[in-house]
Amino acid sequence: MAAPETASSGTAASADSIRIATQKLDDVLNTASEIFVTRIRLQNDMQGIRGAVQQLDQMLHRVGQLDCRALSERLVEANDHSRHNPRASTGHPNRQIGPGQRHAVVDRSHEELVADLKEQESAAEEISFQLLAIEEVRTRLQENVDDLEQLTGRLQSSAMNFRMVPIIQLFDRFPTQVREIARQLGKRVKFAVSGGNTELDKVLINQLADPLLHILRNAVDHGIEPSDERVRSGKPEVGHIGLRASYQGSYVVIEIADDGRGIDVEKVLAKAIERGLVDRERAASLGPSEILEFIFEPGFSTLTTVSELSGRGVGMDVVRSAISQIQGSIGIDSRPGQGTSLRIKLPLTLAIIGILMVEEGPNQFAFPILNVEEILHISKDQIRQLSGNAMYNHRGKTLPVTTLSSVLGFPPSGFSDDRIALVILTEGEKRIGVLVDAVVGRQEVLIKNLGSLIRKVPFVMGCTISSDSRLVLILSAWEIVNRRPDQPAPRLGRTLDDRFEERQTHAVLVVEDSAMQRKRLSAILRQAGYPADNAENGFAALKQLREKRYAAFCVDIIMPIMDGLEFVERLRQMPDHADSAVVFVTGRTTVSKQDRAARLGVLDYLIKPVEPEVLIEAFDRHCLGVRASGAVQQTDPAVV
């Protein structure tokens, strides 16, 4: 029993293995050695900073012991005392001190003061030099961090090259298959392959085999005409099919072109009208490229019979779906009598992709850059409602518009600004506009799957971790573009209630060390009408209070430098904020903390994650005097 098991495991291992060129391995090893050297430099710089900080701390301690004001007061006191009580200076009640001795006492005090002042001046000078030394180390440290970033990028790129293999490994299997298909159909076909040295991720190559074979079958079966028909139409007797790969920026483009009969656009449009995919009024305004998109609809075919060889009951929708699953796109171009060309655009690898980070309300998501055609900033009145759907006139063409909240089903944003960001997603010839509150920016990220417990989530292709440790879902643009508009049109007006304007006069400061929570809580408050600012800890919040007065505070407890309880203690010592509303929103609590918070006059104690309506109701109650509806989250005195 052991032998078959060993053979099986060996077969599996060889199937998952990749043959790596020595040069690629050398590049990785060289980069890794440079990273090791940079790490040593960083360690040295950190030791330099540590030593400089220790010296600076010692100097500050020395300066703290030099109280110039006390010395000055002591000098004045000694002078006055010796002038008004001459016997005290001698130590004998019956012996008076003379004027010269009095001056000597004053001079000694003056000398002590001057000496201390000189020492302080010297210490201040040392501190300034030490700060310059720290700045020099900081500059050196930043240079090393920049070097480390470049080396890390090189290492990542070199490691990814291990997965890159020439696409000829995939293309080599097709000539024999094309010849066999042509022989079965009695057609003469010349098949040419080019661009075989183009490298692509091994994972992508494995998943491209079936879609490409399906396209080539269609080209031979439906595209290339029989020899006698080609001769009658003035074409060479032998049909030509080309398969070519090339780089286009950070993508690979695979083109399959034939010189066959092409696709009858009128027949495709008639079939689309017959199936109810488009009405006659809309059909009149469609261009050839838009009509050809119907070929990718499920079950779409202009043939009266199903070919066992090419279609076998499977349409081009399956091809597009397979390519979209590997973050690719496919487009088609055809001219009757001249042939058909299909272009597949793919990222070089599935592991690292370019994304566009966007936000709606407190939620952050990402789109693959490959599917982002354009980003516009438009006014709200440019969005029109048509038959219950939102539309935008984009360069003379009607563009359907949606929001992420309507697609994913979370509470919508109010889109309160007069101008809104519109991200146009494309998939082939299909486009859709997605309204967002903000476009955060573009990043190159390592995409991760959702894990074995969540194998498939609608509209989600993976996730990544942002720089502020937020887990960001990367959305599938293909699913969004091809989603049926069964949801109502997005509401672009602010979902105002009777208290919105009243809340505008009550500014709230969110004091929270987590960037993700800060952003979420602030967005909830702003959407409800409360002007909200942020501070990352209690110390930063106190600095903001010097410049602006706030009506209420949303405070976390566990924070670095200065926690929430200490911040509220300092806050209560300020006359303007002795009675200001404070709401604690925290993830961990104990009875002792709650007792201390109660003594400080904290009005509410909410446990994360807090629901938006709970948070708003708490601030409405304390800022506006609105009576609670009973929905406010109750504080659990037990440890959470």
Stockholm file with secondary structure:
# STOCKHOLM 1.0

chainA/1-640         MAAPETASSGTAASADSIRIATQKLDDVLNTASEIFVTRIRLQNDMQGIRGAVQQLDQMLHRVGQLDCRALSERLVEANDHSRHNPRASTGHPNRQIGPGQRHAVVDRSHEELVADLKEQESAAEEISFQLLAIEEVRTRLQENVDDLEQLTGRLQSSAMNFRMVPIIQLFDRFPTQVREIARQLGKRVKFAVSGGNTELDKVLINQLADPLLHILRNAVDHGIEPSDERVRSGKPEVGHIGLRASYQGSYVVIEIADDGRGIDVEKVLAKAIERGLVDRERAASLGPSEILEFIFEPGFSTLTTVSELSGRGVGMDVVRSAISQIQGSIGIDSRPGQGTSLRIKLPLTLAIIGILMVEEGPNQFAFPILNVEEILHISKDQIRQLSGNAMYNHRGKTLPVTTLSSVLGFPPSGFSDDRIALVILTEGEKRIGVLVDAVVGRQEVLIKNLGSLIRKVPFVMGCTISSDSRLVLILSAWEIVNRRPDQPAPRLGRTLDDRFEERQTHAVLVVEDSAMQRKRLSAILRQAGYPADNAENGFAALKQLREKRYAAFCVDIIMPIMDGLEFVERLRQMPDHADSAVVFVTGRTTVSKQDRAARLGVLDYLIKPVEPEVLIEAFDRHCLGVRASGAVQQTDPAVV
#=GR chainA/1-640 SS CHHHHHHHHHHHHHHHCCCCCHHHHHHHHHHHHHHHHHHHHHHHHHHHHHHHHHHHHHHHHHHHHCCHHHHHHHHHHHHHHHHHCTTTTTTCTTCCCCHHHHHHHHHHHHHHHHHHHHHHHHHHHHHHHHHHHHHHHHHHHHHHHHHHHHHHHHHHHHHHHTTEEETHHHHTTHHHHHHHHHHHHTCCEEEEEECTTCEEEHHHHHHHHHHHHHHHHHIIIIISCCHHHHHHTTCCSSEEEEEEEEEETTEEEEEEEECSCCCCHHHHHHHHHHTTSSCHHHHTTCCHHHHHGGGGSTTCCSCSSCCTTTTTTCCHHHHHHHHHHTTCEEEEEEETTTEEEEEEEEESCSSEEEEEEEEETTEEEEEEGGGEEEEEEEEGGGEEEETTEEEEEETTEEEEEEEHHHHHTSCCCCCCSSEEEEEEEEETTEEEEEEESEEEEEEEEECBCCCTTCCCBTTEEEEEECTTSCEEEEECHHHHHTCCCCSCCCCCSCCCCTTHHHHTTCCEEEECSCHHHHHHHHHHHHHHTCCEEEESSHHHHHHHHTTCCCSEEEECSSCSSSCHHHHHHHHHTSGGGSSCEEEEEESCCCHHHHHHHHHTTCCEEEESSCCHHHHHHHHIIIIICCCCCSCSCCCCCSCC
#=GC SS_cons         CHHHHHHHHHHHHHHHCCCCCHHHHHHHHHHHHHHHHHHHHHHHHHHHHHHHHHHHHHHHHHHHHCCHHHHHHHHHHHHHHHHHCTTTTTTCTTCCCCHHHHHHHHHHHHHHHHHHHHHHHHHHHHHHHHHHHHHHHHHHHHHHHHHHHHHHHHHHHHHHHTTEEETHHHHTTHHHHHHHHHHHHTCCEEEEEECTTCEEEHHHHHHHHHHHHHHHHHIIIIISCCHHHHHHTTCCSSEEEEEEEEEETTEEEEEEEECSCCCCHHHHHHHHHHTTSSCHHHHTTCCHHHHHGGGGSTTCCSCSSCCTTTTTTCCHHHHHHHHHHTTCEEEEEEETTTEEEEEEEEESCSSEEEEEEEEETTEEEEEEGGGEEEEEEEEGGGEEEETTEEEEEETTEEEEEEEHHHHHTSCCCCCCSSEEEEEEEEETTEEEEEEESEEEEEEEEECBCCCTTCCCBTTEEEEEECTTSCEEEEECHHHHHTCCCCSCCCCCSCCCCTTHHHHTTCCEEEECSCHHHHHHHHHHHHHHTCCEEEESSHHHHHHHHTTCCCSEEEECSSCSSSCHHHHHHHHHTSGGGSSCEEEEEESCCCHHHHHHHHHTTCCEEEESSCCHHHHHHHHIIIIICCCCCSCSCCCCCSCC
//
